[in-house]
Amino acid sequence: MSEERILDAVRAEYEGRRQALKGIATGLPAVVGDGFRQTSGGSPSELATVSSTVTVVPRGRPRTGLPLVTDSDVQEHMDRARAPATNRKRFYTLRNYRELCVRQGNEPFPVTAVTLVEYIVSLTKKAIMYDTVCDYLGIVRVESRKFSESKLSQMEDEEVRLALQAAKRILRGRDARKRTVTLTIDKVRILSSLVPSSGRAESTVAYLVGMMALLRLKEVAQLELSDIDVDRSGSFMVVTVQRSKTDQAGTGQKVYVGCTSWTPSRIKECEDPWCALHRLLRHLQRDRRSSCGKRLFAVSYKQLSSDIKDLVTTVLGDDYPAEEIGKRTSQSMRRTGVCLLANAGVRIEAIAEYGRWSDVRTVQNNYMRGHTDRRLNEKEYGRRMMLTVR
């Protein structure tokens, strides 16, 4: 066979492969085409080498490998599995459990029926709530999985169950725990005109914003000027919560806070001292801070907590018997907002979504129960029952 026929055969084979490759890639690299043209006058063996080494280079972003992971990356990632408050509770719970086992002469982990029963008895003697006993016990049992995969025998499980049952009976006679106080509408109106004993008037504004937006105290203390966006109509504002208990990634969540007045605020500015929106605007106008990045309220977390406790204590006064008053802490801000929304007929699902709770049960069990005016309402139940019968 002559050299020209061999060359024609190689060229035909190359063109056939080139057409087949067009279905996979949009085109060949320029170097391949140039290489073919440069060697087109060469020997058949050189042409065969070029045609057999054609590779497809797909277009688009180059492929990159997965990033490396360090021990600190793993630890930081695992710490995000639980909220900071939950991590603190776990730390102190496990520390107290280990200290008890050491004093009792037992190895803390892996757990046994003896160590668990002694732990339950110790918590019962401390006279804490039964639900707390179960919570602490669950933390210890979960931690034990890191040390051994073996489970307690059926007899040991029964012994632990009986210990819990005994704790439930013993702790049943304890008075129900005093939950954080809640304020009525009248009390909130009185509070809006008060100034804490520290003289920090902005703490009152912070309470109103936190109550109406159902914010946690830490969220209020971390708010910045750039987190507030007031609508042009002046009828509502958007509060951006950069990071929260249920948003550890810091993606940000928006909460809408409207004006309390029924009249359009663009016609006449609301003058209600309890309106969080216009109270905040008046506060910022007096303060005249415009640079982004600064805190919305120039008070620390501890200062704000102390001021709210002072405000709540002052507004309650002696109106309620001592046995009906709960804890006067900063959580009153969030619990009061939930109470007022529930009394206004807002569905519990909507309250949970507005307050950014991950579960409706939290609102039902912790925020909808133990209101400060519960006893006053119960006195009317008999009359309301008979009105229903009629």
C-alpha positions in Angstrom: 0.0 0.0 0.0 1.4 3.4 -0.9 2.1 6.1 1.6 -0.7 8.3 0.2 -3.3 5.6 0.8 -2.0 5.0 4.3 -2.2 8.7 5.0 -5.8 8.9 3.6 -6.8 5.9 5.9 -5.4 7.6 8.9 -7.1 10.8 8.1 -10.4 9.0 7.7 -10.0 7.2 11.0 -9.2 10.5 12.7 -12.3 12.3 11.2 -14.5 9.3 12.3 -13.2 9.6 15.9 -13.6 13.3 15.8 -17.2 13.1 14.8 -17.9 10.6 17.5 -16.3 12.8 20.1 -18.6 15.7 19.2 -21.5 13.9 20.9 -19.5 14.0 24.2 -17.8 17.3 24.1 -18.5 20.6 22.4 -15.1 20.7 20.8 -11.5 19.6 20.9 -8.7 21.6 22.5 -6.9 23.9 20.2 -3.6 22.2 20.8 -5.0 19.0 19.3 -6.1 20.6 16.1 -2.8 22.5 15.8 -0.9 19.4 16.5 -2.7 17.6 13.7 -2.0 20.4 11.2 1.6 20.6 12.2 2.2 16.9 11.8 0.0 16.5 8.7 3.0 16.2 6.6 4.8 13.7 8.8 4.9 10.0 8.8 1.9 7.7 9.2 3.1 6.5 12.6 3.2 10.1 13.9 -0.3 10.7 12.7 -1.5 7.5 14.3 0.0 8.6 17.6 -1.7 12.0 17.5 -5.1 10.5 16.7 -4.9 7.8 19.4 -4.0 10.3 22.2 -6.9 12.7 21.6 -8.6 13.5 25.0 -11.8 15.3 25.8 -11.5 18.3 28.1 -15.0 19.3 29.3 -15.8 22.9 29.6 -16.9 24.6 32.8 -15.5 25.0 36.3 -12.4 22.8 37.0 -12.9 20.0 39.4 -11.7 20.6 42.9 -11.3 18.1 45.7 -13.0 18.2 49.1 -11.4 20.6 51.7 -9.3 19.1 54.4 -10.7 18.9 57.9 -8.8 19.5 61.1 -9.5 18.4 64.7 -10.7 21.9 65.6 -13.1 21.9 62.6 -14.6 18.6 63.7 -15.0 19.9 67.3 -16.5 23.2 66.2 -18.9 21.3 63.9 -20.0 18.9 66.7 -20.5 21.8 69.1 -23.2 23.2 66.8 -25.3 20.1 67.2 -26.7 21.6 70.4 -27.5 25.1 71.5 -24.9 26.8 73.7 -27.3 26.7 76.7 -27.8 22.9 76.1 -24.0 22.4 76.0 -23.6 24.2 79.3 -26.3 22.1 80.9 -24.7 18.9 79.7 -21.3 20.0 81.0 -22.6 20.7 84.5 -24.8 17.6 84.6 -22.0 15.3 83.6 -19.6 17.0 86.0 -22.0 16.6 89.0 -22.6 12.9 88.0 -18.9 12.1 87.9 -18.3 13.8 91.2 -21.1 11.8 92.8 -19.7 8.5 91.4 -16.2 9.3 92.7 -17.6 10.0 96.2 -19.6 6.8 96.1 -16.5 4.8 94.9 -18.0 3.9 91.5 -16.7 4.2 88.0 -19.0 6.7 86.2 -18.9 5.2 82.7 -20.1 2.9 81.3 -23.2 3.3 83.5 -24.6 0.5 85.6 -27.8 0.0 87.4 -26.1 0.9 90.7 -24.7 4.2 89.5 -28.0 5.2 87.8 -30.1 4.4 90.9 -27.7 6.2 93.2 -27.8 9.2 90.9 -31.7 9.2 90.9 -31.8 9.0 94.7 -29.3 11.9 95.0 -31.3 14.1 92.6 -34.5 13.2 94.5 -32.9 14.2 97.9 -32.1 17.5 96.3 -35.8 18.0 95.7 -35.7 19.1 92.1 -38.5 18.6 89.6 -39.2 15.1 88.4 -39.0 16.2 84.8 -35.5 17.5 85.5 -34.5 14.2 87.0 -35.5 12.4 83.8 -33.7 15.0 81.7 -30.4 14.7 83.7 -30.7 10.9 83.6 -31.1 11.0 79.8 -28.0 13.1 79.4 -25.9 10.6 81.4 -27.2 7.6 79.5 -26.5 9.2 76.2 -22.9 10.1 77.3 -22.4 6.4 78.3 -22.8 5.3 74.7 -19.3 6.8 74.0 -17.7 4.2 76.4 -19.7 1.0 75.6 -22.3 -0.3 73.2 -23.6 -2.8 75.7 -27.0 -2.1 77.2 -28.4 -2.8 80.7 -30.0 -6.1 81.2 -33.8 -6.4 81.5 -33.5 -6.7 85.3 -31.2 -3.7 85.6 -33.6 -1.6 83.4 -36.5 -2.6 85.7 -34.5 -1.5 88.7 -33.8 1.9 87.1 -37.5 2.2 86.2 -38.6 1.5 89.8 -36.1 4.2 91.0 -37.7 6.7 88.7 -41.2 5.7 89.7 -40.2 6.2 93.4 -38.8 9.7 92.5 -42.0 10.6 90.8 -44.1 9.7 93.8 -41.8 11.4 96.2 -41.5 14.6 94.2 -45.2 14.7 93.4 -46.0 16.5 96.6 -43.7 19.4 95.9 -45.3 22.8 95.0 -45.4 23.4 91.3 -42.4 25.4 90.2 -42.8 29.1 89.9 -42.6 30.2 86.3 -41.5 33.6 85.1 -44.2 36.2 85.6 -46.3 37.6 82.8 -47.9 41.0 82.5 -51.3 42.0 81.5 -52.1 44.8 78.9 -52.6 47.3 81.7 -49.3 46.3 83.4 -47.5 46.7 80.0 -48.9 50.2 79.6 -47.7 51.1 83.1 -44.3 49.6 82.4 -43.9 51.6 79.2 -43.9 54.8 81.2 -41.4 53.7 83.8 -37.6 54.1 83.9 -35.5 51.5 85.8 -33.6 52.6 88.9 -30.3 52.6 86.9 -31.6 55.5 84.8 -31.2 53.7 81.5 -34.4 54.6 79.8 -33.5 52.6 76.6 -34.0 49.4 78.6 -37.7 50.1 78.7 -37.7 50.5 74.9 -35.7 47.3 74.6 -38.3 45.5 76.7 -41.1 46.7 74.4 -39.2 45.6 71.3 -38.4 42.2 72.7 -41.9 41.6 74.0 -43.7 42.5 70.7 -41.1 40.7 68.5 -41.0 37.7 70.9 -37.2 38.1 71.1 -34.9 36.4 73.5 -32.8 38.7 75.8 -29.6 37.8 74.1 -31.1 38.6 70.7 -32.3 42.0 71.9 -28.8 42.8 73.4 -27.1 41.9 70.1 -29.3 44.0 67.8 -27.5 46.6 65.7 -28.8 49.7 63.9 -28.4 47.9 60.6 -30.8 45.2 61.8 -33.8 47.6 61.8 -35.5 48.5 58.5 -38.6 50.7 58.8 -41.2 50.6 56.1 -41.8 53.8 54.1 -45.3 54.0 55.3 -44.1 53.9 58.9 -46.6 51.3 59.8 -44.2 48.5 60.6 -40.5 47.6 60.8 -38.5 44.6 60.0 -36.1 43.3 62.7 -33.4 41.0 61.4 -32.1 38.5 64.0 -28.6 37.7 62.8 -28.1 34.6 65.0 -30.4 32.9 67.5 -30.8 29.7 69.5 -32.6 28.0 66.6 -30.3 29.5 63.9 -26.8 28.6 64.9 -25.6 28.9 61.3 -26.4 32.6 61.4 -28.5 32.7 58.2 -30.6 35.4 59.8 -34.4 35.5 60.5 -36.7 38.5 60.0 -39.5 39.5 62.4 -42.1 42.1 61.5 -43.3 44.5 64.2 -46.2 46.7 63.5 -47.6 49.8 65.0 -50.1 49.4 67.9 -52.3 52.2 66.7 -55.3 51.5 64.4 -54.9 54.8 62.6 -52.4 54.9 59.7 -49.2 56.2 61.1 -48.3 58.1 57.9 -51.3 60.4 58.5 -50.6 61.0 62.2 -47.6 59.5 64.0 -48.6 57.1 66.8 -48.1 58.6 70.3 -48.7 55.4 72.3 -45.8 55.0 74.7 -46.2 51.2 74.5 -45.8 51.1 70.7 -42.4 49.5 70.2 -42.1 50.8 66.6 -42.6 54.5 67.2 -41.1 54.4 70.7 -37.9 53.0 69.1 -37.9 55.7 66.4 -38.2 58.5 68.9 -35.4 57.0 70.9 -33.1 56.9 67.9 -34.0 60.4 66.9 -33.0 61.6 70.3 -29.8 59.6 70.3 -28.9 60.5 66.7 -26.7 57.5 66.0 -26.5 56.7 62.3 -23.4 54.6 61.8 -24.0 51.0 61.1 -22.3 48.3 63.2 -23.2 49.9 66.5 -25.5 48.2 68.9 -29.1 49.3 68.9 -29.2 49.6 72.6 -26.1 50.8 74.4 -26.5 48.4 77.3 -24.9 45.1 78.0 -26.6 41.8 78.4 -26.3 41.9 82.2 -27.4 45.5 82.5 -30.5 44.8 80.4 -31.3 41.7 82.4 -31.0 43.7 85.7 -33.1 46.6 84.3 -35.9 44.3 83.1 -36.1 42.6 86.5 -36.3 46.0 88.1 -39.1 47.1 85.8 -41.1 44.0 86.3 -40.7 44.1 90.0 -41.8 47.7 90.1 -44.9 47.3 87.9 -46.2 44.3 89.8 -45.9 45.9 93.2 -48.2 44.3 95.8 -51.1 43.5 93.5 -50.5 39.7 93.7 -50.1 37.5 96.7 -46.6 36.2 97.3 -47.6 32.6 96.6 -48.8 33.5 93.1 -45.7 35.4 92.0 -43.2 33.6 89.8 -39.7 34.5 88.9 -39.2 38.1 88.0 -36.5 37.6 85.3 -35.9 38.9 81.8 -37.8 35.9 80.3 -41.0 37.8 81.4 -40.5 39.9 78.2 -40.9 36.9 75.9 -43.5 35.1 78.0 -45.6 38.3 78.2 -45.7 38.6 74.5 -46.9 35.0 74.1 -49.6 35.5 76.7 -50.9 38.6 75.1 -51.0 37.0 71.6 -52.8 34.0 73.0 -55.4 36.2 74.8 -55.9 38.0 71.5 -56.9 34.8 69.9 -53.8 34.2 67.8 -53.4 30.5 67.0 -50.6 28.7 68.8 -49.0 27.6 65.5 -48.8 31.2 64.4 -47.2 32.2 67.8 -44.6 29.4 67.5 -43.7 30.5 64.0 -43.6 34.2 64.9 -41.4 33.5 67.9 -39.2 31.2 65.8 -39.7 28.1 68.0 -38.7 24.8 66.5 -41.6 23.0 68.1 -45.1 24.0 69.1 -44.9 21.9 72.3 -42.4 24.3 73.7 -44.9 27.1 73.5 -47.7 24.9 74.9 -45.7 23.4 77.9 -43.4 26.3 78.9 -45.0 29.6 77.7 -48.8 29.0 77.8 -48.8 27.7 81.3 -48.4 29.3 84.7 -49.4 32.9 83.8 -49.4 35.3 86.6 -53.1 36.1 86.3 -54.1 32.5 86.2 -55.7 32.5 89.6 -57.7 35.6 88.8 -59.0 34.0 85.6 -59.9 30.7 87.4 -62.2 32.6 89.7 -64.4 33.4 86.7 -64.5 29.8 85.4 -67.7 28.9 87.3 -69.6 31.8 85.9 -68.3 31.2 82.4 -69.4 27.5 82.6 -72.9 28.4 83.5 -73.1 31.1 80.8 -72.1 28.3 78.3 -75.0 26.1 79.6 -77.5 28.9 79.0 
